[in-house]
Amino acid sequence: MPENHGARGTGLRPYGWMLVLAAAVLLVDQASKLWAVSALSDGRSITVIPGLIELRLLLNPGAAFSIGEGVTWVFTLTAAAAVAGILYAGRRLHSPAWTAVLGGLLGGATSHLLDRLFRPPAFARGHVVDFIGYGDLFVGNVADIALTLSCALLFLLTVRGVPLAPVAKES
């Protein structure tokens, strides 16, 4: 009888599911940014929940809270290293929860990397498109949501001692 490495009999291994989730995050994030640039470039804003959530365009050259605006290239290299590291670590995936963590991190990091590489003002120095304003706190995007949720789940899995891959039994 063939061995089933997939989830729910689909034949897709955890690494494949990680890539599917990452692609979904990437597509939704990039599509929402395309919409934001076309709909909000004129300075317009859309109130979703008064005082809490507003859609407004911000081209962010820095990191969270626009930190490091003068060193955009560092964020490009950091995102590239994160993508490579996640792809490498993902080869050991066994747990569905860790699959979700790495898929969300990979999708968010890849989307930010693409912004840094291909958006103005220049290659490898592009600005990330942020458009979801959270009151007066900060402005983010869909990739940021995926990254934040993935980091929260990563923390919970780490605290609970859930391994990324099966732990080898000692003889």
N, C-alpha and C positions, 0 to 999 in steps of 0.2 A: 504494500500500500504506500503511495507516495506521501512523503512528509509534507505537511502543510505549514509553511512559514508565514502565512498571511493572517490578516485580521478578518474574522468572520467569513472565512472560506473564499476570499477574493483573490488570493494568491499574491497580493501586494505585501511586501515585507515592510517593517517599520520605517526603514530608510525611504522607501517609496512613498509611504504616507507622509513622512516629514517633507518630502519634496512637493507633494500635492498641496499640503497646507501652506507651505512657503509660497508656492505659485499663486494660490488663492489670495493670500495676504498681499503679495506683490501686485497682482492684477487689480484688486479692489483699491489699493492705495494709489496706484498710478492713474487709474480711471477717475478716482475722486479728485486727484490733483489736476488732471486735465480739465475736469468740470470747474474746479475752483479758479484756475487761471482764466478760463473763458468767461465765467460768470461774475467774478469779483475783481478783475483787474482794474476796473474803472473807479475803485475806491469804495464801491458799494459794500454794505454789510447786510446780513440777514439774521435777525433775531430768531433763535429757535426756542429758548427758554429765557425770558427776560431776567437779566442780572446773572445768569449762570452760563448759558451757551449761546455763542454768536458765531456765525460764519463770516470771516474776514480774511483777506489775503495778506500773508506775510512771507517774504522771501528771506529765509534765514541763512546767513553765511556761517553761523556758529553752531554750537551744540545746544543742549537744553538751556532755556532762558537766554539764548543768544550769547552764551559764554564762548570766548575764543574766536571772535569774528575775524581776526587777522590771520588765523592759522587754519584756514579751511582745508588745506592740503593734508594736515595732520588727521583730520576727521575722515578724509578720503582713504588714507592708509589704514586707519583704525577700522573702518567699515570693511575694507578688503580683507584685513587680517581676521576680523570676526567671521566673515562669510567662510573663509578658508578653514578656520578652526571648527566652526559648526559642521561643515561638510565632513571634516575628518572625524570629529566626535560622533557624528550621526551614524557612522559605520558600525558602532557598537550598540546601537539602540535595541532595546528589548521591551521596555515598558511603554504602554500607550500614553501614559502621562508625560514621560520624557519625550516621546515622539511629538506631542503637542507643544511642549516647551521649545524644543529645537526647531520645529517647523515655524512657530511664531517668530522666534528670534531670527531665523534665516530669512524669512519673508521681509521682516522689517528692516534688517540690516542690508539686504540686497536692494530694497527700494531706496533707502537712503544713499547707498553707494551709487546707484544709477543717477540719482539727482546730483550728487557731487561730481560724477564724471561727465554728464551730458547736458546739464542745465547751465544757463548763463551765470556768471559772466565769462567763464572759460573752462576748458577741459581740466578735470580734476580739482577745480575750484568753484564748482557750481553751488548754487544756493538751494537748500531744501525748501519745498513748498509746504508751508504750514497754513492752515485755514480754519481750524476748529478752536475758537477762543473760549477759554474757561474763565469767565468773569474777568477780573483784572490780574489773574494769576499767570497764565501763559497761553500760548497758541501752539497747537500741535496738528497732527494729521493721523490718518488711519494706521500707518506704520508705527507711530508712537504708542497708539492704543495696544497694538499687537505686542510690541516690545515690553510695555508696562505689565500687561497681563501675563506674558511669558515669564518675566522676571519674578512676579509674585508667585506663580506656580513653581518656578525653580526654587525659590526660597522655601516654600512649603515642602516640596519633595526632599530638599536637602535636610531640613529640620527633622522630617519624619524618617530619614535614612533610606529612602527609596533609591536603589542603585540604578544607574544609567544602563548598565548591562548586567547579565547574570554574574554573581560573585562565584569565583572558582572555589570549589570545596577542597579543603586541605586533606591530604591522605594520612 
